[in-house]
Amino acid sequence: MILGISGSPRKMATEYILGEALKMLEEKGFQTEQFSVRGKSISPCKHCDFCLKNARCVIKDDMHQLYPLIQEARGFVIATPVYNGSMSAQTKMVIDRTRASLAADPKVLRQKPGMAIAIGGDRMGGQELALQQIHSFYILNGMIPVSGGFFGANLGVTIWSKDTLEDAKKDEEGLRSLGKTVRRFAEALQWLEKVDSKEK
Ligand SMILES: Cc1cc2nc3c(=O)[nH]c(=O)nc-3n(C[C@H](O)[C@H](O)[C@H](O)COP(=O)(O)O)c2cc1C
């Protein structure tokens, strides 16, 4: 299963574009799940280190809906709105709280491909930095960060929403980055499947 996570508190462009990415992956034969922070109660990590000793998070909130999905996922698509030039606080909270997943199984994310989506109201409002923040999370945890490729280069999906869903849907260049990145991501997943089947 490929897990898509939306770090937007609204049912707007971030959820929509993530949904499109997952739809494209389904069309390529992958099973997907979409999780959104919208309407959920998720607190920041408090660095109590309970998870390091007990392999689970002590904070009782909606993050516990996500933990089993993280365990099951073999690839990740993290989508964030751009807030003040970087990822949203909601996205960062989810990322920090994966510490409990890693405490339970340090290899839970290892060698799993990850792609990133960043949606900004402005054309150059910080989408690339937000993508790099997500990629840093992937790199730090031994994952395989996937870009849209070198010709017509992009680091992932960048959308210019002009603060509306309608304009996000009309961002041709952004949608091109979506198609390219999903293609590369699917290739990475298929390549890993082959490696896994040879090792078995
Ligand atoms: C607190 C806040 C800060 C924002 N800062 C930026 C910004 O720095 N750059 C940008 O391009 N858009 C910024 N925006 C606009 C959002 O990125 C944009 O409206 C985006 O489409 C929101 O995602 P959503 O459609 O999923 O809600 C900001 C929005 C909010 C609420």
The ligand as an SDF file (V2000), in Angstrom:
LIG
                    3D

 31 33  0  0  0  0  0  0  0  0999 V2000
   -0.4270   30.8270    7.5830 C   0  0  0  0  0  0  0  0  0  0  0  0
   -0.3000   30.7780    6.0930 C   0  0  0  0  0  0  0  0  0  0  0  0
    0.9030   31.1060    5.5180 C   0  0  0  0  0  0  0  0  0  0  0  0
    1.0550   31.0290    4.1340 C   0  0  0  0  0  0  0  0  0  0  0  0
    2.2700   31.3200    3.6070 N   0  0  0  0  0  0  0  0  0  0  0  0
    2.4820   31.1410    2.2890 C   0  0  0  0  0  0  0  0  0  0  0  0
    3.7920   31.3070    1.7500 C   0  0  0  0  0  0  0  0  0  0  0  0
    4.7500   31.6090    2.4260 O   0  0  0  0  0  0  0  0  0  0  0  0
    3.9610   31.0800    0.4280 N   0  0  0  0  0  0  0  0  0  0  0  0
    2.9130   30.7420   -0.4000 C   0  0  0  0  0  0  0  0  0  0  0  0
    3.1390   30.5450   -1.5960 O   0  0  0  0  0  0  0  0  0  0  0  0
    1.6540   30.5830    0.0940 N   0  0  0  0  0  0  0  0  0  0  0  0
    1.4180   30.7490    1.4090 C   0  0  0  0  0  0  0  0  0  0  0  0
    0.1550   30.5570    1.9330 N   0  0  0  0  0  0  0  0  0  0  0  0
   -0.9470   30.1760    1.0060 C   0  0  0  0  0  0  0  0  0  0  0  0
   -1.1640   28.6790    0.9070 C   0  0  0  0  0  0  0  0  0  0  0  0
    0.0360   27.9850    0.6610 O   0  0  0  0  0  0  0  0  0  0  0  0
   -2.1340   28.3480   -0.2430 C   0  0  0  0  0  0  0  0  0  0  0  0
   -3.3640   29.0080   -0.0650 O   0  0  0  0  0  0  0  0  0  0  0  0
   -2.3640   26.8550   -0.3940 C   0  0  0  0  0  0  0  0  0  0  0  0
   -3.1680   26.6200   -1.5180 O   0  0  0  0  0  0  0  0  0  0  0  0
   -3.0230   26.2840    0.8680 C   0  0  0  0  0  0  0  0  0  0  0  0
   -3.2660   24.9140    0.7230 O   0  0  0  0  0  0  0  0  0  0  0  0
   -4.7660   24.3350    0.6980 P   0  0  0  0  0  0  0  0  0  0  0  0
   -5.3390   24.8570   -0.6050 O   0  0  0  0  0  0  0  0  0  0  0  0
   -4.6230   22.8780    0.7250 O   0  0  0  0  0  0  0  0  0  0  0  0
   -5.4540   24.9060    1.8760 O   0  0  0  0  0  0  0  0  0  0  0  0
   -0.0420   30.6360    3.3060 C   0  0  0  0  0  0  0  0  0  0  0  0
   -1.2610   30.3280    3.9050 C   0  0  0  0  0  0  0  0  0  0  0  0
   -1.3890   30.3950    5.2830 C   0  0  0  0  0  0  0  0  0  0  0  0
   -2.7040   30.0300    5.9270 C   0  0  0  0  0  0  0  0  0  0  0  0
  1  2  1  0
  2  3  1  0
  2 30  2  0
  3  4  2  0
  4  5  1  0
  4 28  1  0
  5  6  2  0
  6  7  1  0
  6 13  1  0
  7  8  2  0
  7  9  1  0
  9 10  1  0
 10 11  2  0
 10 12  1  0
 12 13  2  0
 13 14  1  0
 14 15  1  0
 14 28  1  0
 15 16  1  0
 16 17  1  0
 16 18  1  0
 18 19  1  0
 18 20  1  0
 20 21  1  0
 20 22  1  0
 22 23  1  0
 23 24  1  0
 24 25  2  0
 24 26  1  0
 24 27  1  0
 28 29  2  0
 29 30  1  0
 30 31  1  0
M  END
$$$$
